[in-house]
Amino acid sequence: MINRTVLVGRLTKDPEIRYTQSGMAVANFTMAVNRQFTNANGEREADFISCIVWRKAAENFCNFTHKGSLVGIDGRIQTSTYEKEGQRVYSTQVVVDSFSLLEPKQQSQQRGQQSNASDALHDNFGQPTNNNDFDIDDNDLPF
């Protein structure tokens, strides 16, 4: 069986780190991931994916990311259940095995220092981070 998940998106808020009783780091965060298609109004919708990362990777993730950071993650889907007020609750999240920071450090820091980060995230979500246009001839494509 295969359980692999690869996602690219932006953090919806700063990751939250905590430590288990044995001292192991664990961080939770949510990624906004654009869908590949548009809705009836021509707008892209996003999915908001809950993620968790453990150990040293959790500390590194929290040290180098913040709300709005563009990251790629590789992991697996995990489901769990728990009781809340006498009712069984199901949750699904991605357990991160590895991650990549997908924008330059300077650009990431600038994004984190913006006073109106949520507006910038909304206005620029899913847009390329630079304006380098390029032209590809159909004859150059292998298919």
N, CA, C and O atoms as a GROMACS GRO file, in nm:
protein
  572
    1MET      N    1   0.083  -0.118   0.000
    1MET     CA    2   0.000   0.000   0.000
    1MET      C    3   0.088   0.125   0.000
    1MET      O    4   0.198   0.125   0.055
    2ILE      N    5   0.038   0.229  -0.062
    2ILE     CA    6   0.111   0.355  -0.069
    2ILE      C    7   0.028   0.464  -0.004
    2ILE      O    8  -0.091   0.478  -0.033
    3ASN      N    9   0.090   0.541   0.083
    3ASN     CA   10   0.026   0.655   0.147
    3ASN      C   11   0.125   0.770   0.142
    3ASN      O   12   0.196   0.794   0.240
    4ARG      N   13   0.130   0.843   0.030
    4ARG     CA   14   0.221   0.956   0.012
    4ARG      C   15   0.140   1.078  -0.027
    4ARG      O   16   0.044   1.069  -0.104
    5THR      N   17   0.178   1.190   0.027
    5THR     CA   18   0.114   1.316  -0.004
    5THR      C   19   0.221   1.421  -0.028
    5THR      O   20   0.314   1.436   0.051
    6VAL      N   21   0.207   1.493  -0.138
    6VAL     CA   22   0.297   1.602  -0.171
    6VAL      C   23   0.211   1.726  -0.191
    6VAL      O   24   0.119   1.726  -0.273
    7LEU      N   25   0.241   1.832  -0.115
    7LEU     CA   26   0.162   1.955  -0.121
    7LEU      C   27   0.253   2.076  -0.136
    7LEU      O   28   0.365   2.077  -0.084
    8VAL      N   29   0.204   2.177  -0.205
    8VAL     CA   30   0.270   2.307  -0.213
    8VAL      C   31   0.164   2.411  -0.182
    8VAL      O   32   0.058   2.414  -0.245
    9GLY      N   33   0.193   2.495  -0.085
    9GLY     CA   34   0.098   2.599  -0.048
    9GLY      C   35   0.159   2.698   0.049
    9GLY      O   36   0.279   2.698   0.074
   10ARG      N   37   0.073   2.783   0.101
   10ARG     CA   38   0.116   2.886   0.195
   10ARG      C   39   0.056   2.860   0.333
   10ARG      O   40  -0.056   2.812   0.345
   11LEU      N   41   0.134   2.893   0.436
   11LEU     CA   42   0.085   2.877   0.573
   11LEU      C   43  -0.022   2.981   0.602
   11LEU      O   44  -0.007   3.098   0.566
   12THR      N   45  -0.130   2.939   0.666
   12THR     CA   46  -0.239   3.030   0.698
   12THR      C   47  -0.212   3.111   0.825
   12THR      O   48  -0.274   3.215   0.846
   13LYS      N   49  -0.121   3.063   0.909
   13LYS     CA   50  -0.078   3.135   1.029
   13LYS      C   51   0.056   3.076   1.072
   13LYS      O   52   0.100   2.975   1.018
   14ASP      N   53   0.120   3.139   1.169
   14ASP     CA   54   0.248   3.088   1.218
   14ASP      C   55   0.229   2.946   1.274
   14ASP      O   56   0.128   2.919   1.339
   15PRO      N   57   0.325   2.857   1.248
   15PRO     CA   58   0.314   2.722   1.306
   15PRO      C   59   0.322   2.729   1.459
   15PRO      O   60   0.387   2.816   1.515
   16GLU      N   61   0.254   2.635   1.523
   16GLU     CA   62   0.251   2.630   1.670
   16GLU      C   63   0.333   2.510   1.716
   16GLU      O   64   0.304   2.396   1.680
   17ILE      N   65   0.436   2.539   1.796
   17ILE     CA   66   0.522   2.430   1.845
   17ILE      C   67   0.493   2.406   1.993
   17ILE      O   68   0.464   2.498   2.069
   18ARG      N   69   0.502   2.280   2.030
   18ARG     CA   70   0.491   2.241   2.171
   18ARG      C   71   0.582   2.119   2.189
   18ARG      O   72   0.638   2.066   2.092
   19TYR      N   73   0.597   2.076   2.313
   19TYR     CA   74   0.686   1.964   2.343
   19TYR      C   75   0.609   1.859   2.423
   19TYR      O   76   0.530   1.892   2.512
   20THR      N   77   0.633   1.733   2.391
   20THR     CA   78   0.571   1.624   2.465
   20THR      C   79   0.637   1.614   2.602
   20THR      O   80   0.736   1.683   2.629
   21GLN      N   81   0.582   1.530   2.689
   21GLN     CA   82   0.640   1.512   2.822
   21GLN      C   83   0.783   1.459   2.815
   21GLN      O   84   0.864   1.485   2.904
   22SER      N   85   0.814   1.386   2.709
   22SER     CA   86   0.950   1.333   2.693
   22SER      C   87   1.043   1.432   2.625
   22SER      O   88   1.160   1.401   2.601
   23GLY      N   89   0.994   1.554   2.593
   23GLY     CA   90   1.079   1.657   2.535
   23GLY      C   91   1.083   1.658   2.383
   23GLY      O   92   1.163   1.730   2.324
   24MET      N   93   0.999   1.580   2.318
   24MET     CA   94   0.997   1.574   2.172
   24MET      C   95   0.915   1.691   2.116
   24MET      O   96   0.803   1.715   2.159
   25ALA      N   97   0.974   1.762   2.019
   25ALA     CA   98   0.906   1.876   1.957
   25ALA      C   99   0.799   1.828   1.859
   25ALA      O  100   0.818   1.729   1.787
   26VAL      N  101   0.687   1.899   1.857
   26VAL     CA  102   0.580   1.871   1.761
   26VAL      C  103   0.518   2.006   1.723
   26VAL      O  104   0.488   2.088   1.810
   27ALA      N  105   0.498   2.028   1.594
   27ALA     CA  106   0.441   2.154   1.546
   27ALA      C  107   0.320   2.125   1.458
   27ALA      O  108   0.320   2.031   1.378
   28ASN      N  109   0.218   2.207   1.474
   28ASN     CA  110   0.098   2.199   1.392
   28ASN      C  111   0.086   2.325   1.308
   28ASN      O  112   0.123   2.434   1.352
   29PHE      N  113   0.036   2.309   1.186
   29PHE     CA  114   0.012   2.423   1.100
   29PHE      C  115  -0.092   2.385   0.996
   29PHE      O  116  -0.123   2.267   0.976
   30THR      N  117  -0.146   2.486   0.930
   30THR     CA  118  -0.242   2.465   0.822
   30THR      C  119  -0.188   2.529   0.696
   30THR      O  120  -0.138   2.641   0.698
   31MET      N  121  -0.198   2.456   0.585
   31MET     CA  122  -0.156   2.506   0.454
   31MET      C  123  -0.278   2.534   0.369
   31MET      O  124  -0.373   2.456   0.367
   32ALA      N  125  -0.275   2.646   0.298
   32ALA     CA  126  -0.375   2.676   0.197
   32ALA      C  127  -0.318   2.632   0.063
   32ALA      O  128  -0.212   2.680   0.021
   33VAL      N  129  -0.386   2.541  -0.004
   33VAL     CA  130  -0.339   2.484  -0.130
   33VAL      C  131  -0.443   2.513  -0.238
   33VAL      O  132  -0.557   2.468  -0.229
   34ASN      N  133  -0.402   2.590  -0.340
   34ASN     CA  134  -0.493   2.622  -0.450
   34ASN      C  135  -0.533   2.498  -0.527
   34ASN      O  136  -0.451   2.408  -0.549
   35ARG      N  137  -0.658   2.492  -0.567
   35ARG     CA  138  -0.704   2.386  -0.656
   35ARG      C  139  -0.661   2.420  -0.799
   35ARG      O  140  -0.636   2.537  -0.830
   36GLN      N  141  -0.651   2.321  -0.884
   36GLN     CA  142  -0.602   2.340  -1.020
   36GLN      C  143  -0.706   2.398  -1.114
   36GLN      O  144  -0.673   2.438  -1.226
   37PHE      N  145  -0.830   2.405  -1.072
   37PHE     CA  146  -0.937   2.452  -1.160
   37PHE      C  147  -1.007   2.571  -1.095
   37PHE      O  148  -0.987   2.601  -0.977
   38THR      N  149  -1.089   2.639  -1.174
   38THR     CA  150  -1.164   2.753  -1.122
   38THR      C  151  -1.310   2.714  -1.106
   38THR      O  152  -1.358   2.620  -1.169
   39ASN      N  153  -1.380   2.786  -1.020
   39ASN     CA  154  -1.522   2.759  -0.998
   39ASN      C  155  -1.605   2.828  -1.106
   39ASN      O  156  -1.550   2.883  -1.202
   40ALA      N  157  -1.736   2.826  -1.092
   40ALA     CA  158  -1.826   2.884  -1.193
   40ALA      C  159  -1.805   3.033  -1.210
   40ALA      O  160  -1.837   3.088  -1.316
   41ASN      N  161  -1.752   3.101  -1.107
   41ASN     CA  162  -1.726   3.245  -1.115
   41ASN      C  163  -1.587   3.276  -1.168
   41ASN      O  164  -1.548   3.393  -1.175
   42GLY      N  165  -1.511   3.173  -1.207
   42GLY     CA  166  -1.376   3.194  -1.259
   42GLY      C  167  -1.271   3.214  -1.151
   42GLY      O  168  -1.159   3.256  -1.181
   43GLU      N  169  -1.305   3.186  -1.027
   43GLU     CA  170  -1.212   3.204  -0.916
   43GLU      C  171  -1.154   3.070  -0.874
   43GLU      O  172  -1.220   2.966  -0.882
   44ARG      N  173  -1.028   3.073  -0.829
   44ARG     CA  174  -0.966   2.953  -0.774
   44ARG      C  175  -1.007   2.936  -0.629
   44ARG      O  176  -1.007   3.032  -0.552
   45GLU      N  177  -1.041   2.815  -0.594
   45GLU     CA  178  -1.070   2.784  -0.455
   45GLU      C  179  -0.948   2.718  -0.394
   45GLU      O  180  -0.860   2.670  -0.466
   46ALA      N  181  -0.942   2.716  -0.263
   46ALA     CA  182  -0.828   2.655  -0.194
   46ALA      C  183  -0.878   2.554  -0.094
   46ALA      O  184  -0.989   2.565  -0.041
   47ASP      N  185  -0.795   2.455  -0.068
   47ASP     CA  186  -0.819   2.360   0.039
   47ASP      C  187  -0.726   2.397   0.154
   47ASP      O  188  -0.613   2.441   0.131
   48PHE      N  189  -0.774   2.380   0.275
   48PHE     CA  190  -0.696   2.413   0.394
   48PHE      C  191  -0.664   2.281   0.464
   48PHE      O  192  -0.751   2.217   0.522
   49ILE      N  193  -0.537   2.244   0.457
   49ILE     CA  194  -0.490   2.112   0.500
   49ILE      C  195  -0.418   2.123   0.634
   49ILE      O  196  -0.322   2.198   0.647
   50SER      N  197  -0.465   2.047   0.732
   50SER     CA  198  -0.399   2.041   0.863
   50SER      C  199  -0.277   1.951   0.855
   50SER      O  200  -0.283   1.842   0.798
   51CYS      N  201  -0.166   1.996   0.912
   51CYS     CA  202  -0.040   1.922   0.904
   51CYS      C  203   0.026   1.918   1.042
   51CYS      O  204   0.000   2.002   1.128
   52ILE      N  205   0.111   1.818   1.061
   52ILE     CA  206   0.187   1.803   1.184
   52ILE      C  207   0.328   1.757   1.148
   52ILE      O  208   0.346   1.674   1.058
   53VAL      N  209   0.427   1.811   1.217
   53VAL     CA  210   0.566   1.773   1.194
   53VAL      C  211   0.632   1.751   1.330
   53VAL      O  212   0.602   1.822   1.426
   54TRP      N  213   0.720   1.651   1.337
   54TRP     CA  214   0.778   1.608   1.465
   54TRP      C  215   0.929   1.630   1.471
   54TRP      O  216   0.995   1.650   1.369
   55ARG      N  217   0.980   1.625   1.593
   55ARG     CA  218   1.122   1.621   1.629
   55ARG      C  219   1.196   1.747   1.581
   55ARG      O  220   1.141   1.857   1.583
   56LYS      N  221   1.319   1.730   1.539
   56LYS     CA  222   1.404   1.843   1.497
   56LYS      C  223   1.344   1.914   1.376
   56LYS      O  224   1.358   2.036   1.362
   57ALA      N  225   1.277   1.839   1.290
   57ALA     CA  226   1.213   1.901   1.173
   57ALA      C  227   1.108   2.003   1.219
   57ALA      O  228   1.090   2.106   1.153
   58ALA      N  229   1.038   1.975   1.330
   58ALA     CA  230   0.938   2.068   1.382
   58ALA      C  231   1.004   2.198   1.426
   58ALA      O  232   0.954   2.307   1.397
   59GLU      N  233   1.117   2.186   1.495
   59GLU     CA  234   1.188   2.307   1.539
   59GLU      C  235   1.239   2.387   1.420
   59GLU      O  236   1.225   2.509   1.417
   60ASN      N  237   1.298   2.318   1.322
   60ASN     CA  238   1.346   2.387   1.202
   60ASN      C  239   1.231   2.454   1.127
   60ASN      O  240   1.243   2.567   1.082
   61PHE      N  241   1.120   2.382   1.114
   61PHE     CA  242   1.005   2.436   1.042
   61PHE      C  243   0.958   2.566   1.108
   61PHE      O  244   0.931   2.665   1.040
   62CYS      N  245   0.949   2.566   1.240
   62CYS     CA  246   0.904   2.685   1.314
   62CYS      C  247   1.005   2.799   1.307
   62CYS      O  248   0.966   2.916   1.308
   63ASN      N  249   1.133   2.766   1.301
   63ASN     CA  250   1.236   2.869   1.295
   63ASN      C  251   1.241   2.939   1.160
   63ASN      O  252   1.282   3.055   1.153
   64PHE      N  253   1.201   2.871   1.053
   64PHE     CA  254   1.220   2.926   0.919
   64PHE      C  255   1.091   2.958   0.844
   64PHE      O  256   1.096   3.001   0.729
   65THR      N  257   0.975   2.937   0.906
   65THR     CA  258   0.849   2.967   0.838
   65THR      C  259   0.760   3.054   0.926
   65THR      O  260   0.781   3.064   1.047
   66HIS      N  261   0.663   3.115   0.865
   66HIS     CA  262   0.566   3.200   0.934
   66HIS      C  263   0.444   3.213   0.845
   66HIS      O  264   0.442   3.159   0.734
   67LYS      N  265   0.345   3.282   0.892
   67LYS     CA  266   0.223   3.303   0.814
   67LYS      C  267   0.259   3.356   0.676
   67LYS      O  268   0.333   3.454   0.663
   68GLY      N  269   0.205   3.292   0.572
   68GLY     CA  270   0.229   3.335   0.435
   68GLY      C  271   0.346   3.267   0.367
   68GLY      O  272   0.362   3.280   0.246
   69SER      N  273   0.430   3.193   0.441
   69SER     CA  274   0.545   3.126   0.381
   69SER      C  275   0.500   3.023   0.277
   69SER      O  276   0.404   2.949   0.300
   70LEU      N  277   0.569   3.021   0.164
   70LEU     CA  278   0.543   2.923   0.059
   70LEU      C  279   0.632   2.801   0.086
   70LEU      O  280   0.754   2.812   0.086
   71VAL      N  281   0.569   2.686   0.110
   71VAL     CA  282   0.644   2.565   0.143
   71VAL      C  283   0.592   2.446   0.062
   71VAL      O  284   0.476   2.444   0.020
   72GLY      N  285   0.679   2.350   0.044
   72GLY     CA  286   0.641   2.222  -0.013
   72GLY      C  287   0.662   2.116   0.094
   72GLY      O  288   0.762   2.119   0.166
   73ILE      N  289   0.569   2.025   0.104
   73ILE     CA  290   0.584   1.919   0.204
   73ILE      C  291   0.563   1.783   0.139
   73ILE      O  292   0.493   1.769   0.039
   74ASP      N  293   0.627   1.684   0.198
   74ASP     CA  294   0.612   1.545   0.158
   74ASP      C  295   0.578   1.469   0.285
   74ASP      O  296   0.649   1.480   0.385
   75GLY      N  297   0.471   1.391   0.281
   75GLY     CA  298   0.431   1.319   0.402
   75GLY      C  299   0.327   1.214   0.373
   75GLY      O  300   0.317   1.163   0.262
   76ARG      N  301   0.250   1.182   0.476
   76ARG     CA  302   0.147   1.079   0.464
   76ARG      C  303   0.020   1.127   0.535
   76ARG      O  304   0.027   1.206   0.628
   77ILE      N  305  -0.093   1.078   0.489
   77ILE     CA  306  -0.221   1.111   0.550
   77ILE      C  307  -0.244   1.020   0.669
   77ILE      O  308  -0.223   0.899   0.662
   78GLN      N  309  -0.288   1.080   0.779
   78GLN     CA  310  -0.316   1.003   0.900
   78GLN      C  311  -0.453   1.043   0.953
   78GLN      O  312  -0.485   1.162   0.962
   79THR      N  313  -0.533   0.945   0.988
   79THR     CA  314  -0.663   0.972   1.048
   79THR      C  315  -0.660   0.927   1.193
   79THR      O  316  -0.587   0.835   1.229
   80SER      N  317  -0.739   0.993   1.276
   80SER     CA  318  -0.748   0.955   1.416
   80SER      C  319  -0.888   0.987   1.467
   80SER      O  320  -0.963   1.062   1.404
   81THR      N  321  -0.921   0.928   1.580
   81THR     CA  322  -1.051   0.953   1.642
   81THR      C  323  -1.030   0.982   1.790
   81THR      O  324  -0.933   0.937   1.851
   82TYR      N  325  -1.123   1.058   1.846
   82TYR     CA  326  -1.121   1.084   1.989
   82TYR      C  327  -1.264   1.117   2.033
   82TYR      O  328  -1.351   1.144   1.951
   83GLU      N  329  -1.285   1.112   2.163
   83GLU     CA  330  -1.418   1.142   2.219
   83GLU      C  331  -1.421   1.287   2.264
   83GLU      O  332  -1.329   1.336   2.328
   84LYS      N  333  -1.531   1.355   2.229
   84LYS     CA  334  -1.552   1.493   2.273
   84LYS      C  335  -1.699   1.509   2.310
   84LYS      O  336  -1.787   1.499   2.225
   85GLU      N  337  -1.723   1.535   2.437
   85GLU     CA  338  -1.858   1.551   2.489
   85GLU      C  339  -1.946   1.430   2.454
   85GLU      O  340  -2.063   1.445   2.418
   86GLY      N  341  -1.887   1.312   2.466
   86GLY     CA  342  -1.961   1.188   2.443
   86GLY      C  343  -1.978   1.150   2.297
   86GLY      O  344  -2.043   1.050   2.267
   87GLN      N  345  -1.923   1.228   2.206
   87GLN     CA  346  -1.936   1.197   2.064
   87GLN      C  347  -1.799   1.165   2.006
   87GLN      O  348  -1.699   1.226   2.044
   88ARG      N  349  -1.796   1.071   1.914
   88ARG     CA  350  -1.672   1.034   1.847
   88ARG      C  351  -1.642   1.137   1.738
   88ARG      O  352  -1.727   1.166   1.654
   89VAL      N  353  -1.519   1.193   1.740
   89VAL     CA  354  -1.475   1.293   1.644
   89VAL      C  355  -1.363   1.233   1.560
   89VAL      O  356  -1.271   1.172   1.614
   90TYR      N  357  -1.370   1.250   1.429
   90TYR     CA  358  -1.269   1.201   1.337
   90TYR      C  359  -1.187   1.319   1.286
   90TYR      O  360  -1.242   1.425   1.258
   91SER      N  361  -1.058   1.300   1.275
   91SER     CA  362  -0.973   1.406   1.220
   91SER      C  363  -0.875   1.344   1.120
   91SER      O  364  -0.836   1.228   1.132
   92THR      N  365  -0.838   1.425   1.024
   92THR     CA  366  -0.743   1.384   0.921
   92THR      C  367  -0.637   1.493   0.910
   92THR      O  368  -0.669   1.611   0.908
   93GLN      N  369  -0.512   1.453   0.903
   93GLN     CA  370  -0.404   1.549   0.886
   93GLN      C  371  -0.289   1.483   0.811
   93GLN      O  372  -0.283   1.360   0.798
   94VAL      N  373  -0.198   1.566   0.762
   94VAL     CA  374  -0.080   1.517   0.693
   94VAL      C  375   0.036   1.518   0.793
   94VAL      O  376   0.067   1.621   0.853
   95VAL      N  377   0.101   1.404   0.809
   95VAL     CA  378   0.220   1.393   0.892
   95VAL      C  379   0.339   1.419   0.799
   95VAL      O  380   0.364   1.343   0.706
   96VAL      N  381   0.412   1.527   0.825
   96VAL     CA  382   0.519   1.572   0.737
   96VAL      C  383   0.646   1.491   0.761
   96VAL      O  384   0.694   1.482   0.874
   97ASP      N  385   0.700   1.432   0.654
   97ASP     CA  386   0.828   1.364   0.661
   97ASP      C  387   0.943   1.458   0.624
   97ASP      O  388   1.051   1.451   0.682
   98SER      N  389   0.918   1.546   0.526
   98SER     CA  390   1.020   1.643   0.486
   98SER      C  391   0.950   1.766   0.430
   98SER      O  392   0.834   1.760   0.387
   99PHE      N  393   1.023   1.878   0.430
   99PHE     CA  394   0.966   2.001   0.377
   99PHE      C  395   1.074   2.079   0.304
   99PHE      O  396   1.193   2.059   0.326
  100SER      N  397   1.029   2.169   0.216
  100SER     CA  398   1.119   2.257   0.142
  100SER      C  399   1.065   2.399   0.149
  100SER      O  400   0.945   2.421   0.135
  101LEU      N  401   1.154   2.493   0.171
  101LEU     CA  402   1.118   2.634   0.168
  101LEU      C  403   1.125   2.677   0.022
  101LEU      O  404   1.228   2.658  -0.043
  102LEU      N  405   1.019   2.735  -0.030
  102LEU     CA  406   1.009   2.758  -0.174
  102LEU      C  407   1.019   2.904  -0.217
  102LEU      O  408   0.984   2.938  -0.330
  103GLU      N  409   1.066   2.989  -0.128
  103GLU     CA  410   1.093   3.126  -0.168
  103GLU      C  411   1.220   3.172  -0.098
  103GLU      O  412   1.255   3.121   0.009
  104PRO      N  413   1.290   3.267  -0.159
  104PRO     CA  414   1.416   3.314  -0.098
  104PRO      C  415   1.393   3.366   0.043
  104PRO      O  416   1.286   3.416   0.076
  105LYS      N  417   1.496   3.355   0.126
  105LYS     CA  418   1.486   3.397   0.266
  105LYS      C  419   1.446   3.543   0.277
  105LYS      O  420   1.361   3.577   0.359
  106GLN      N  421   1.507   3.630   0.196
  106GLN     CA  422   1.476   3.772   0.203
  106GLN      C  423   1.329   3.798   0.170
  106GLN      O  424   1.263   3.876   0.239
  107GLN      N  425   1.278   3.733   0.068
  107GLN     CA  426   1.138   3.752   0.031
  107GLN      C  427   1.046   3.699   0.140
  107GLN      O  428   0.943   3.759   0.170
  108SER      N  429   1.083   3.585   0.199
  108SER     CA  430   1.004   3.528   0.306
  108SER      C  431   1.001   3.620   0.428
  108SER      O  432   0.896   3.638   0.490
  109GLN      N  433   1.116   3.681   0.462
  109GLN     CA  434   1.122   3.772   0.575
  109GLN      C  435   1.038   3.897   0.549
  109GLN      O  436   0.970   3.946   0.639
  110GLN      N  437   1.044   3.948   0.427
  110GLN     CA  438   0.965   4.066   0.393
  110GLN      C  439   0.816   4.036   0.406
  110GLN      O  440   0.739   4.118   0.455
  111ARG      N  441   0.776   3.917   0.362
  111ARG     CA  442   0.636   3.879   0.370
  111ARG      C  443   0.593   3.872   0.516
  111ARG      O  444   0.483   3.914   0.550
  112GLY      N  445   0.678   3.820   0.602
  112GLY     CA  446   0.646   3.808   0.744
  112GLY      C  447   0.642   3.942   0.814
  112GLY      O  448   0.575   3.956   0.917
  113GLN      N  449   0.711   4.043   0.762
  113GLN     CA  450   0.716   4.173   0.826
  113GLN      C  451   0.608   4.268   0.777
  113GLN      O  452   0.593   4.378   0.830
  114GLN      N  453   0.534   4.229   0.678
  114GLN     CA  454   0.428   4.316   0.627
  114GLN      C  455   0.323   4.336   0.736
  114GLN      O  456   0.281   4.240   0.801
  115SER      N  457   0.282   4.458   0.753
  115SER     CA  458   0.182   4.484   0.857
  115SER      C  459   0.045   4.433   0.819
  115SER      O  460  -0.037   4.406   0.906
  116ASN      N  461   0.019   4.418   0.691
  116ASN     CA  462  -0.112   4.373   0.646
  116ASN      C  463  -0.096   4.242   0.571
  116ASN      O  464  -0.140   4.229   0.457
  117ALA      N  465  -0.034   4.145   0.635
  117ALA     CA  466   0.001   4.019   0.570
  117ALA      C  467  -0.120   3.945   0.517
  117ALA      O  468  -0.112   3.884   0.410
  118SER      N  469  -0.231   3.949   0.586
  118SER     CA  470  -0.347   3.874   0.540
  118SER      C  471  -0.401   3.930   0.409
  118SER      O  472  -0.445   3.854   0.324
  119ASP      N  473  -0.399   4.062   0.391
  119ASP     CA  474  -0.443   4.121   0.264
  119ASP      C  475  -0.347   4.083   0.153
  119ASP      O  476  -0.391   4.049   0.043
  120ALA      N  477  -0.216   4.089   0.180
  120ALA     CA  478  -0.120   4.054   0.077
  120ALA      C  479  -0.133   3.908   0.039
  120ALA      O  480  -0.122   3.873  -0.078
  121LEU      N  481  -0.157   3.822   0.137
  121LEU     CA  482  -0.174   3.680   0.109
  121LEU      C  483  -0.296   3.658   0.021
  121LEU      O  484  -0.290   3.582  -0.075
  122HIS      N  485  -0.405   3.725   0.053
  122HIS     CA  486  -0.528   3.710  -0.025
  122HIS      C  487  -0.510   3.762  -0.167
  122HIS      O  488  -0.552   3.698  -0.263
  123ASP      N  489  -0.447   3.879  -0.182
  123ASP     CA  490  -0.432   3.941  -0.313
  123ASP      C  491  -0.335   3.866  -0.403
  123ASP      O  492  -0.354   3.862  -0.525
  124ASN      N  493  -0.230   3.805  -0.344
  124ASN     CA  494  -0.126   3.742  -0.424
  124ASN      C  495  -0.128   3.591  -0.419
  124ASN      O  496  -0.039   3.527  -0.476
  125PHE      N  497  -0.225   3.532  -0.354
  125PHE     CA  498  -0.227   3.387  -0.336
  125PHE      C  499  -0.227   3.315  -0.470
  125PHE      O  500  -0.312   3.342  -0.555
  126GLY      N  501  -0.133   3.225  -0.488
  126GLY     CA  502  -0.126   3.144  -0.610
  126GLY      C  503  -0.063   3.214  -0.727
  126GLY      O  504  -0.055   3.156  -0.835
  127GLN      N  505  -0.017   3.337  -0.711
  127GLN     CA  506   0.043   3.412  -0.820
  127GLN      C  507   0.194   3.387  -0.821
  127GLN      O  508   0.252   3.360  -0.716
  128PRO      N  509   0.257   3.394  -0.937
  128PRO     CA  510   0.402   3.378  -0.942
  128PRO      C  511   0.470   3.487  -0.859
  128PRO      O  512   0.417   3.597  -0.845
  129THR      N  513   0.587   3.454  -0.804
  129THR     CA  514   0.655   3.550  -0.718
  129THR      C  515   0.744   3.645  -0.797
  129THR      O  516   0.802   3.737  -0.739
  130ASN      N  517   0.757   3.627  -0.927
  130ASN     CA  518   0.833   3.722  -1.008
  130ASN      C  519   0.760   3.742  -1.140
  130ASN      O  520   0.665   3.670  -1.171
  131ASN      N  521   0.803   3.837  -1.216
  131ASN     CA  522   0.734   3.870  -1.341
  131ASN      C  523   0.816   3.832  -1.462
  131ASN      O  524   0.804   3.896  -1.567
  132ASN      N  525   0.898   3.730  -1.452
  132ASN     CA  526   0.979   3.686  -1.565
  132ASN      C  527   0.890   3.611  -1.663
  132ASN      O  528   0.856   3.495  -1.640
  133ASP      N  529   0.854   3.678  -1.773
  133ASP     CA  530   0.775   3.612  -1.877
  133ASP      C  531   0.870   3.534  -1.966
  133ASP      O  532   0.984   3.574  -1.988
  134PHE      N  533   0.823   3.423  -2.017
  134PHE     CA  534   0.903   3.345  -2.109
  134PHE      C  535   0.811   3.288  -2.215
  134PHE      O  536   0.692   3.264  -2.192
  135ASP      N  537   0.869   3.266  -2.329
  135ASP     CA  538   0.793   3.219  -2.443
  135ASP      C  539   0.847   3.082  -2.482
  135ASP      O  540   0.967   3.067  -2.505
  136ILE      N  541   0.759   2.984  -2.489
  136ILE     CA  542   0.798   2.849  -2.527
  136ILE      C  543   0.730   2.816  -2.659
  136ILE      O  544   0.608   2.825  -2.673
  137ASP      N  545   0.810   2.778  -2.754
  137ASP     CA  546   0.757   2.739  -2.884
  137ASP      C  547   0.701   2.597  -2.873
  137ASP      O  548   0.761   2.512  -2.807
  138ASP      N  549   0.588   2.570  -2.937
  138ASP     CA  550   0.528   2.437  -2.932
  138ASP      C  551   0.623   2.329  -2.984
  138ASP      O  552   0.614   2.214  -2.941
  139ASN      N  553   0.713   2.364  -3.073
  139ASN     CA  554   0.807   2.266  -3.128
  139ASN      C  555   0.914   2.226  -3.026
  139ASN      O  556   0.980   2.124  -3.043
  140ASP      N  557   0.931   2.305  -2.921
  140ASP     CA  558   1.030   2.274  -2.817
  140ASP      C  559   0.977   2.176  -2.714
  140ASP      O  560   1.055   2.122  -2.635
  141LEU      N  561   0.846   2.152  -2.712
  141LEU     CA  562   0.787   2.061  -2.614
  141LEU      C  563   0.802   1.916  -2.660
  141LEU      O  564   0.787   1.887  -2.779
  142PRO      N  565   0.831   1.824  -2.568
  142PRO     CA  566   0.853   1.684  -2.606
  142PRO      C  567   0.724   1.608  -2.632
  142PRO      O  568   0.731   1.489  -2.665
  143PHE      N  569   0.609   1.668  -2.619
  143PHE     CA  570   0.483   1.597  -2.641
  143PHE      C  571   0.392   1.677  -2.731
  143PHE      O  572   0.281   1.633  -2.761
   0.00000   0.00000   0.00000
